[in-house]
């Protein structure tokens, strides 16, 4: 139910939301990682950028904004490296390639 509300609020596609939810652990399953303990950090951030990210992500607090942005960076790197590995494998082939 929480995911459905977040989908409506953020306007994400269901597939992207499900992939992202599985990655960050919104959907708790036996194979999803356990949350790690939080640590206190003092950061000097540009308030305009933080406000913009908060609006885009639809988060309630600045802490939630930073955490979700960090999750998105990690997800982006993991997805990019997966696509690079897949592109280098013989699983994907160019249908227009000769030979």
C-alpha positions in Angstrom: 0.0 0.0 0.0 2.8 2.4 0.9 4.4 1.8 -2.5 1.2 2.5 -4.3 0.9 5.9 -2.6 4.5 6.7 -3.4 3.8 5.7 -7.1 0.9 8.1 -7.3 2.8 10.9 -5.6 6.0 10.6 -7.6 4.5 9.6 -11.0 7.0 6.7 -11.4 6.3 3.9 -13.7 5.3 0.7 -11.9 8.2 -1.3 -13.3 10.8 1.3 -12.3 9.2 1.7 -8.9 9.3 -2.1 -8.3 12.9 -2.4 -9.4 13.9 0.6 -7.3 11.8 -0.6 -4.3 13.5 -4.1 -4.4 16.9 -2.4 -4.6 16.5 -0.1 -1.6 14.5 -2.5 0.5 11.1 -1.0 0.5 9.7 -4.4 -0.2 11.1 -6.6 2.5 11.8 -10.1 1.3 14.2 -12.8 2.7 16.8 -11.9 0.1 16.7 -8.1 0.6 19.5 -6.6 2.7 18.8 -5.7 6.3 18.9 -1.9 7.1 22.2 -0.7 8.5 22.4 1.4 11.6 22.3 5.2 11.1 25.2 7.5 11.8 25.1 11.2 12.4 26.7 13.4 9.8 27.0 17.2 9.6 26.9 18.3 5.9 27.1 21.7 4.3 24.6 21.5 1.4 23.2 24.0 -1.1 19.7 24.6 0.3 18.2 25.3 -3.2 19.5 21.9 -4.5 18.2 20.1 -1.4 14.7 21.8 -1.8 14.6 20.8 -5.5 15.6 17.2 -4.8 13.0 17.1 -2.0 10.3 18.3 -4.4 11.4 15.9 -7.2 11.6 12.9 -4.9 8.5 13.7 -2.9 10.1 13.2 0.4 8.9 14.5 3.7 12.2 15.4 5.4 15.7 16.5 4.3 17.2 13.3 5.8 14.9 11.2 3.8 15.8 13.3 0.7 19.5 12.7 1.2 19.0 9.0 1.9 16.8 8.5 -1.2 19.3 10.4 -3.4 22.1 8.3 -2.2 20.1 5.1 -2.9 19.4 6.4 -6.4 23.1 7.0 -7.0 23.9 3.4 -5.9 21.0 2.0 -7.9 22.2 3.9 -11.0 25.7 2.6 -10.7 24.5 -1.0 -10.2 22.1 -0.8 -13.2 24.7 0.9 -15.4 27.3 -1.8 -14.6 24.7 -4.5 -15.3 23.9 -3.1 -18.7 27.6 -2.8 -19.5 28.1 -6.4 -18.6 25.1 -7.5 -20.5 26.2 -5.5 -23.6 29.6 -7.1 -23.5 28.1 -10.6 -23.4 26.7 -12.7 -26.3 23.2 -12.6 -24.8 22.5 -9.4 -26.7 23.3 -9.4 -30.3 22.8 -6.8 -33.0 20.1 -8.0 -35.3 21.5 -5.7 -38.0 25.1 -6.9 -37.7 26.5 -8.9 -40.7 27.8 -12.3 -40.2 
